[in-house]
Each structure stands twice: as C-alpha cells, then as structure tokens.
Amino acid sequence: MVAADGVRSPLRESLGVVGARRKYQDGLIRVLLEESADLVGEPWNRVIDSWVLNPRTLRILYAPCEEGRRYIGLMAPVDAKDASTLPIDPAVWEPCFPEFSSALRLIGSRGRHDVYETTRLDAWSVGRVAIVGDAAHAMPPQLAQGACCAMMNALSLAVFVSDGSEITAALQRWEAQERALTDHTQARSAELARTRALGSGMQWDDVGLRAAQHVPTGSRRRVRPAAAGRAVAHQSLSS
Ligand SMILES: Cc1cc2nc3c(=O)[nH]c(=O)nc-3n(C[C@H](O)[C@H](O)[C@H](O)COP(=O)(O)OP(=O)(O)OC[C@H]3O[C@@H](n4cnc5c(N)ncnc54)[C@H](O)[C@@H]3O)c2cc1C
C-alpha cells in the first residue's frame, strides 16, 4: 500500500509514524491565468522574481507558461492577513509592485494559499505501507523540488518493489537509497525559506541544484541539463 495523500496525510497519522512538522513564516498565493492581451510582449515573456523587504516583506514571482498561460505567486508573511487571504486585494500589492498592476487585476477571485511547511518522518514505511511525497517529506518551494522529489521517489519505489524481493525489506532499501538526497533538498529549501535568502538572488549553486541534477532511479536515459538560454530577471528591492 502506498500513502501519498499530501502534507496533512490522514493515512500517515493513522499509521502512527513518528515525525515532525514545521511551518515557516511565509506563505504563497498561487494563480494560473489564461492568456490575456494585457500580458503580452517582451516584459511578460520572462520569469520575474520581485521582492520588497522594506517597509514590509512581499514577493511576486511571475512565469510565462505553455499556451500563453501565466503563473503568478504572491508571497507574504502568514500573519499579514491583508496579503495572505483570498480573494487578493490588488490595492495591497500595487503600491509595492506597480509594474504588476494589470496582472493583479486579472486575478479576481482565483488563487490558492499555502503556508510553507516541512514534514520529516523517522521512517518512510511501516511494514508493507510506503509513505511518499508530501506525506513523507514536504518542503518549502524555494528550490521548486517538492513535487520533483515526490515523483522521483515514487518512481524509485516502483523499481524497488518490482524485483520480487520481500516488500518490507525492499521498502527499507528504497528509503536507504533515496533518503539522503531528499533530506538534503528539504533542509536547503527550509534554510532558504527561513532566511528569505532568495530576496538577494536565486541560489543556483551545486548545493541547491543537487536534486535538480540528479538522475532518478528507474529513469532509462540520462537527462542533460537544459541550456541556460532563457532570460531570468531578478529584482530585489529594499525600499
Ligand atoms: C506554494 C507552493 C509552491 C510549490 N512549488 C513547487 C514547484 O515549483 N516545484 C515542485 O516540484 N514542487 C512545488 N511545490 C510542492 C508540490 O506542490 C508538492 O511537493 C507536491 O504537490 C506533492 O505531491 P503529493 O502527491 O505528495 O501531494 P498532493 O499534491 O498534496 O496530492 C495529494 C493528493 O491526495 C489526495 N487525497 C488526500 N486524501 C485522499 C484520500 N483519502 N483518498 C484519495 N485521495 C486523497 C488529495 O486530494 C491530493 O490530490 C510547491 C508547494 C507549495 C505549497
């Protein structure tokens, strides 16, 4: 049996697994906008990561997606209720991010708010039950690796339980194989969330990118890193 029911996982709770969960000071409202005439042209064809740290902490992460869709993430401290509740109030964000005015006004009542949090378990399995994804190892999204680790570990799980060996032992071997990379990625993401270090630039170093560069257990071919051809704009404001 596989428990993959997300960060609040009732299945994990019912198994009585020992672990720890931690919430961080920030959360993110995420929205996927349809193609819009208001968001076309050069300024909108690149990733924009824009922070304001003073007089309050707010961040807008913008990314063009496939078929003209646009992803927008609005980050704010959890206790800043005016910026952490839905529907969003453009008047809260526009004074800090006037360049996003048209995008903010397209959001309307859409959006989903999540608090940054981690889940860390003493073990990823109990007997013949495996726990995978956020139920086992949720992490803040600073390295964009939560779903990636979930999928890598799920693929690896399939590999380990498919070799005909006894399931309980296979689950322990699976965890022994994959756990270190997930723990590393979770710890680094949590550190970046705690310090808000992305406010001074993306952390594109080998420490942060270890999971992104990993070849998943069970993948058939080596994946070559994408060429760094896409422009990434970063703006960090302190006033
Ligand atoms: C703000 C934010 C930004 C993120 N950005 C990124 C990113 O850029 N890149 C990245 O890789 N990851 C990112 N993540 C992390 C990513 O969203 C999660 O790691 C990923 O969704 C975990 O997948 P999961 O399947 O384990 O859990 P979930 O996506 O939570 O899925 C669990 C599913 O189980 C279902 N379920 C629950 N109980 C039952 C039940 N009893 N019966 C049937 N179904 C049930 C739920 O409905 C849900 O669909 C982000 C997370 C957050 C909060």
PDBQT file of the ligand as one rigid body, heavy atoms in Angstrom, charges set to zero:
ROOT
HETATM    1  C1  LIG A 301       3.399  27.363  -2.576  1.00  0.00    +0.000 C 
HETATM    2  C2  LIG A 301       3.966  26.093  -3.116  1.00  0.00    +0.000 A 
HETATM    3  C3  LIG A 301       4.714  26.109  -4.294  1.00  0.00    +0.000 A 
HETATM    4  C4  LIG A 301       5.278  24.936  -4.783  1.00  0.00    +0.000 A 
HETATM    5  N1  LIG A 301       6.044  24.968  -5.921  1.00  0.00    +0.000 NA
HETATM    6  C5  LIG A 301       6.648  23.830  -6.357  1.00  0.00    +0.000 A 
HETATM    7  C6  LIG A 301       7.488  23.832  -7.525  1.00  0.00    +0.000 A 
HETATM    8  O1  LIG A 301       7.683  24.872  -8.149  1.00  0.00    +0.000 OA
HETATM    9  N2  LIG A 301       8.057  22.657  -7.912  1.00  0.00    +0.000 N 
HETATM   10  C7  LIG A 301       7.864  21.490  -7.228  1.00  0.00    +0.000 A 
HETATM   11  O2  LIG A 301       8.405  20.449  -7.635  1.00  0.00    +0.000 OA
HETATM   12  N3  LIG A 301       7.061  21.460  -6.134  1.00  0.00    +0.000 NA
HETATM   13  C8  LIG A 301       6.468  22.594  -5.698  1.00  0.00    +0.000 A 
HETATM   14  N4  LIG A 301       5.668  22.557  -4.577  1.00  0.00    +0.000 N 
HETATM   15  C9  LIG A 301       5.498  21.294  -3.858  1.00  0.00    +0.000 C 
HETATM   16  C10 LIG A 301       4.450  20.400  -4.519  1.00  0.00    +0.000 C 
HETATM   17  O3  LIG A 301       3.219  21.097  -4.661  1.00  0.00    +0.000 OA
HETATM   18  C11 LIG A 301       4.258  19.185  -3.642  1.00  0.00    +0.000 C 
HETATM   19  O4  LIG A 301       5.521  18.671  -3.250  1.00  0.00    +0.000 OA
HETATM   20  C12 LIG A 301       3.506  18.105  -4.396  1.00  0.00    +0.000 C 
HETATM   21  O5  LIG A 301       2.224  18.562  -4.771  1.00  0.00    +0.000 OA
HETATM   22  C13 LIG A 301       3.376  16.881  -3.506  1.00  0.00    +0.000 C 
HETATM   23  O6  LIG A 301       2.643  15.913  -4.204  1.00  0.00    +0.000 OA
HETATM   24  P1  LIG A 301       1.857  14.809  -3.424  1.00  0.00    +0.000 P 
HETATM   25  O7  LIG A 301       1.218  13.983  -4.487  1.00  0.00    +0.000 OA
HETATM   26  O8  LIG A 301       2.725  14.156  -2.426  1.00  0.00    +0.000 OA
HETATM   27  O9  LIG A 301       0.751  15.575  -2.569  1.00  0.00    +0.000 OA
HETATM   28  P2  LIG A 301      -0.508  16.462  -3.096  1.00  0.00    +0.000 P 
HETATM   29  O10 LIG A 301      -0.145  17.233  -4.329  1.00  0.00    +0.000 OA
HETATM   30  O11 LIG A 301      -0.972  17.192  -1.905  1.00  0.00    +0.000 OA
HETATM   31  O12 LIG A 301      -1.532  15.358  -3.535  1.00  0.00    +0.000 OA
HETATM   32  C14 LIG A 301      -2.181  14.526  -2.602  1.00  0.00    +0.000 C 
HETATM   33  C15 LIG A 301      -3.492  14.101  -3.240  1.00  0.00    +0.000 C 
HETATM   34  O13 LIG A 301      -4.097  13.110  -2.432  1.00  0.00    +0.000 OA
HETATM   35  C16 LIG A 301      -5.485  13.348  -2.449  1.00  0.00    +0.000 C 
HETATM   36  N5  LIG A 301      -6.080  12.674  -1.295  1.00  0.00    +0.000 N 
HETATM   37  C17 LIG A 301      -5.953  13.014   0.017  1.00  0.00    +0.000 A 
HETATM   38  N6  LIG A 301      -6.639  12.143   0.784  1.00  0.00    +0.000 NA
HETATM   39  C18 LIG A 301      -7.186  11.218  -0.058  1.00  0.00    +0.000 A 
HETATM   40  C19 LIG A 301      -7.981  10.079   0.124  1.00  0.00    +0.000 A 
HETATM   41  N7  LIG A 301      -8.375   9.656   1.321  1.00  0.00    +0.000 N 
HETATM   42  N8  LIG A 301      -8.362   9.392  -0.967  1.00  0.00    +0.000 NA
HETATM   43  C20 LIG A 301      -7.982   9.776  -2.205  1.00  0.00    +0.000 A 
HETATM   44  N9  LIG A 301      -7.206  10.861  -2.437  1.00  0.00    +0.000 NA
HETATM   45  C21 LIG A 301      -6.823  11.564  -1.374  1.00  0.00    +0.000 A 
HETATM   46  C22 LIG A 301      -5.590  14.861  -2.402  1.00  0.00    +0.000 C 
HETATM   47  O14 LIG A 301      -6.864  15.280  -2.862  1.00  0.00    +0.000 OA
HETATM   48  C23 LIG A 301      -4.486  15.262  -3.376  1.00  0.00    +0.000 C 
HETATM   49  O15 LIG A 301      -4.933  15.321  -4.695  1.00  0.00    +0.000 OA
HETATM   50  C24 LIG A 301       5.082  23.719  -4.081  1.00  0.00    +0.000 A 
HETATM   51  C25 LIG A 301       4.306  23.691  -2.908  1.00  0.00    +0.000 A 
HETATM   52  C26 LIG A 301       3.754  24.861  -2.431  1.00  0.00    +0.000 A 
HETATM   53  C27 LIG A 301       2.928  24.825  -1.168  1.00  0.00    +0.000 C 
ENDROOT
TORSDOF 0
